[in-house]
Amino acid sequence: MVKEIVTYPTTPSLEYGANVRHFNDEMLAVIEDLKDTMQANDLTALAAFQIASPLSIIVIKQDNGEFLEIINPRIIKREGSINPTEITAYFPGLSAKTKRYEKIKVMYEDKDQNQKFLDADGDLAVTLQRKMDYLFGANFRVRLDNEEKKLFDSKLEFGTDAIMKNDCPTVFKRDRLLRILKVLFIIGFVSLGAKFFIDESLLPVLKTAENSIMLAMITTSIIYFFYAQYEGKQYKHCTSCQIGNIIGSTALSLVRLIVLFIANYFLLW
């Protein structure tokens, strides 16, 4: 049966990481589900966690089209070190440069409970190590150095793999605050125009509403200024251009606030 693939930010529970002890129909069903899900999504490997099963099982599709079924795997020998760029269905559309062993020897069991050994290198070794991470409640993020981890976290935050070497993205979260400021400014002016159409008894209510809008604009501008600097520090290659952009955007929001204040002063106060 084709299963939905588990993706970030879903994390394993404490159930994960235990050996399969019952080689029964439930275990065989998980293996078949892994195969069906791989076929449906054109994948070459899956760990049981990726279809929300706590069993310690990995299925890998080999070059000859046959499936390698690996149960209760353990790395018993390792040598060398490589830094492959990996992708995974758990982080769809994102990649990261990890650190892995170049060659490994894995002890595991097949579905008939026979003990097996597998020597792997190259892509197979990397795939096995990535899938075994899932079996023990981890993912390839734990294999990143500090610099690569910061870069990958930026990719996660903005949902794009286009961020390279911690360069500036084209869209920032702080832009949402600027949109809020624009909306507040428009609402303030539209509400101010209501002065000419409402009864004088309602003017105190209008004044209160306008004051609240201006207070919200001041608060949002302050939040924007400090949050924008925090966000900008994550992208070290474009610090100068970001500072100019932050100052300019903050100044523009203050100009709008002053304009709204002056309009209120002459029309309401």
N, C-alpha and C positions, 0 to 999 in steps of 0.2 A: 504494500500500500504506500502511495506517495504521501509523505508527511511534509508539514510546513517546516522550513529550515529556521532554526533559532538564530537570531541576529542580535547584535549589540543594541541596547544595554542589558539584555537579559544575561544573568550570571548563574553559574551552577549553584546548587544548594549543597549542604553538607553530605547529601546522599552520594555525591560523585566521588570517584576515586577508589571505590571498593572493588575487589576482584569478583568476577562472575563465578559463582559456586554451584549454580544449578544449570546444567546444560540441558535445558528442557525446551518445550515448544515455544515458550515466551521468548527465550533467547534466539531461537531460530527465526521467529517472526520479526524480531528487531533487525536481524541480518538481512532478511528479505526486504524490509522497509527501507533500510539503508541503500540497498541496490536499486530499488524502484525510484527512490528520491534522487539518487545520483543520475540515473538514466533520464528522468524527467527534467532535470536541471542542467544536464550536460556537464556533470562534475566527475572528477577522476578519483576523489577520495572524500570520505565523510567519517566523522566520529559519532558515536551514539549520542553524545550530548547535543549534537547539532540537530537531532530530531527529537530532543527533549526526553531522552532515555538515560537513566543513570548507569547503565551497564558499561563495563570497560571493553568496548568493542570498536574496532576500526575496520573499514572495508576500503580497499584500494583497487581501482580498475587498472589492470596491467596492459602493456602495449599489445598483447595478443587478444585483448578483449575479455579475458577471464578475470574473475574477481579473487583477490587475495583477502581472506577473512582472518583477522588477527584479534585474538581474545586474550585479555590480561597481559598486555605487552609490558616488558621491562627492558630497559637498555642495560646491558651487562658489560659492554665494551665500547669505548669511544676514542676517537683520535682526530687530530687536526681541527682547524677552525676556519669557517667561511662566513661571509656576510651577504647572503642572498637577499634580493628584494622579493618579498612575499605578498601574495594576495590570498584572501580567504572569504568564503561565503558568510562568515560571521560578521565581517566588516565589509559589506557589499560596496564595490566601487573604490575601495581604498587600498593603498599599498604601503609597505614600510620596509626599511632595510634592517634586517635582524642579525643576530649572531647565533650560528649553529655549529654543531660538530660536523666535520667533513665526512667522516665515516663512522658508522655505528653497527653494533651487533645487538640484535633484539631477540630475547627469549619470549615466546608466546605459546598459546594453545590454539589448536584449530577447533572446529565445531564438534569434532568427535572426541575432544578432550585429550588429544595427543600433543605432547610437548614438541615444539618446533624451535628452530633457530634461523635467523635471517641476517645475512650480511648486506648492508645497504650503503650506498654512497650516492653522490650527486643529488638529483631531484628526489629520488626515492627516500634518501636519508632525511632530507629537509621536510618532505611531506610527513614522514613518520613522526618526526620530532614535533611538528606543528599539531598533528592530530593527538599525540600523546599529551600535549599541554592541556587540551580540552578535557581529557579523561581525568585530569587531576585538578580541575577547576580553574585553569588559567587560559591565557590566549597569547598570541605572539607579542602583545604589548610589553609583557614582562621580559622579553628578549631584546628590548631596544636600549641603546645607551641614552644618556640624559638628553643629548642634543636631538637625537632622532625621536625620542619620546615627546619632546616639546613640539616638534614638527608634526608628529602624528596626532597629537591632541588638538592641534590647530585644524588638521584635516577633519577630525571627528566633529569639532565644534561647528565648522562651516559646511560639513557634508560634501566636501569635494577633494579629489586627489590632485587638483591642479596647483595646490600650494607647494612650491619647491624651494628648498633651502631657506625655509622660514620667510619667504618673500611676502609682501603685502597682498592679501586677497582683494578682490574688487568690491566685495560687499562686507560691511562690518555690522556687528550686532548693535553698535552704538547708533547706527543710522535709524533704528526704530525710534530712538528718543528724539531725533530731529523731526521725524514724521509726526510724533506726538506734539512737539512744539508748534509745527505748522498748523496742525488741526486746532490747537488751543487758540492760536492767533486768529484764525478764520472765525471760530466760534465767538471769540471776544468781539470782533468787529460786527458780525451779523447780529449778535445780541445787543450791541450798542445802538444799532439802527432801530431796534424795537422801541427806543425811547419816543420816537415820533408817532407811534401807533398805540401805545398803551395809556391807560389812565394814570394820572399823577400819583394816585394812592399806591400804585405798584412800583414806583420808582425806587423805594428803599430795597425792594426785593431784587430789582435789576442791579442796583449798586452792589449789593452783597454778592450777586452772581459774578459781576465783573471783577470785583476784588478777589474772589476765589480763583477766577481764571488767571489773573495776573500773578497771584501767589503760586499757583500751579506751574506757571511758566518760569518763575524764578527758581523754584525747587528743581524742576526738570533740567533747567540750564546748568545748575550746580552739579546735579547728578551726572549729566552728560560730560561736563568738563573733567571731572575726576575719573569717571569710568572710562572715558575715551583714552585718557593717558595710560590707565592700567592695561586696556586692551592693546594699545599701540606698542607697549613694551614687549609684547610677544613676538613682534616682527622687527627684529633688530636691523634689517637691511634697508628700512625706509623710515627711520626715526625722524629725520629732518622734515620730510614732506608731510608726515603725519602731524607733527607739532603745528606746522602752518595751517593744515586743514582743520585741526581741532580749535585753534585760536580763531580762525576765520569763521567757523560755524558757530562758535560761542558768541562772537561779536555780533553776527547777524541775528542770532536769537535775542540778544540784548537790545539791538536796534528796534526789532519788532516790538519788544516789550515797552520800550520808551515811547514808540509811536502810539501804542495802545493806551499807555498811561496819559499821554498828552490829550488824546481824544476823549478819554474819560474825564480829565480835568476840566475841559471846556464844555463838554456836553452834559455831564452828570453832577459834578461837584459844585 
